[in-house]
Amino acid sequence: MSKAYTTKEKRIRNTKYAAIALAVILVISGVFFMISLWENKKEFFPEQNTFEAEGNIRYKGREYKLKEDVESVLVLGLDKFEGADAESYNNDKQSDFLMLFVLDHKNESCTALHINRDTMAEMAVLGVAGDKIGTVTKQIALAHTYGNGKEVSCRNAADAVSDLLMGISVDHYASVTMDAVSVYNDFIGGVELTVLDSFEGIDETLVKGETVTLKGEHALNYVRTRYGLDNSTNARRMVRQRQYLEALYTKSAELIKSDESFVVNAGMKLADYIVSDYSGNGLQSLAKQISEYQFVEICELEGRITEGEEHIEFYPDEDSVEETVIRLFYESVE
């Protein structure tokens, strides 16, 4: 079974940080598209094929069919700083944060799957023209390192997620580089939260148990750091990321309500850090839907964590993958 946060209190909390993950990354980038700045910079690259599940499947004695009118959006948080005007097939931008949002338009609901960046997955190796020249099995975070570092790399990461999830189509993507965290964090005046881990020797301003207002590089340290901490697993970092998104939502929601120009100004501020395949109208429509839909939960795959030859490796349980895919994308055949 997949691990899910299902209590009433946690559902309310999850609604908040799911909303901000899309609101900040997609809604604000949507404004960016609408004012045409993005279209002036956008270049086109060969599209990679997205896997697509077909037909009905059986699971634990029951038959299931794909839900109709379901849309998925992969949000990637890249571990590198922008500073990359030139695209390069030597790019080394890994995805430290991966979250797949599944929108059920028929039932007007949204569910999110937080994917561990250490998940071992098969991914395409791309040539300089963006064409597939082979496959490898690595941490899913590395799928983005193949390609041009922008659209092609995002699509490759989306295809790796699709393959991980039994061929389910990943319809859209949006990526943001890590320096956007501190930029947006400071734009809203900092984020207050209680520090969950000890950052001794790494960032002396982050003391476990103390309530602090994160500013600048300290916000980035909080959501990015893993090595050197008592618990250096990505699973623990994912907990801090979700905590931070919750606090970010609270602060952002206050500003959105009190300042009519906030979203436009924020969009201008973050424009250079975001890559997405959405059009302006598409992002605007998605943002409206997310704000109105019922948020169900954030779930994650269960599995085992092992120490690989070079890195930590996470192997999801096959049953957890199948159960999660069915719950998010399928419905029972009556």
Sequence and secondary structure as in RCSB ss.txt:
>XXXX:A:sequence
MSKAYTTKEKRIRNTKYAAIALAVILVISGVFFMISLWENKKEFFPEQNTFEAEGNIRYKGREYKLKEDVESVLV
LGLDKFEGADAESYNNDKQSDFLMLFVLDHKNESCTALHINRDTMAEMAVLGVAGDKIGTVTKQIALAHTYGNGK
EVSCRNAADAVSDLLMGISVDHYASVTMDAVSVYNDFIGGVELTVLDSFEGIDETLVKGETVTLKGEHALNYVRT
RYGLDNSTNARRMVRQRQYLEALYTKSAELIKSDESFVVNAGMKLADYIVSDYSGNGLQSLAKQISEYQFVEICE
LEGRITEGEEHIEFYPDEDSVEETVIRLFYESVE
>XXXX:A:secstr
  EE  SHHHHHHHHHHHHHHHIIIIIHHHHHHHTTHHHHH             S EEETTEEEEE SSEEEEEE
EEESS S   S  TT    EEEEEEEEEETTTTEEEEEEE TTBEEEEEEE TTS EEEEEEEEGGGGGGSSSSS
HHHHHHHHHHHHHHTTT    EEEEEETHHHHHHHHHTT EEEE  S  TTT TT  TT EEEE HHHHHHHHH 
 TTSSS  HHHHHHHHHHHHHHHHHHHHHHHHH TTHHHHHHHHHGGGEEES  HHHHHHHHHHHHHSEEEEEEE
  EEEEE SSSEEEEE HHHHHHHHHHHHEEE  
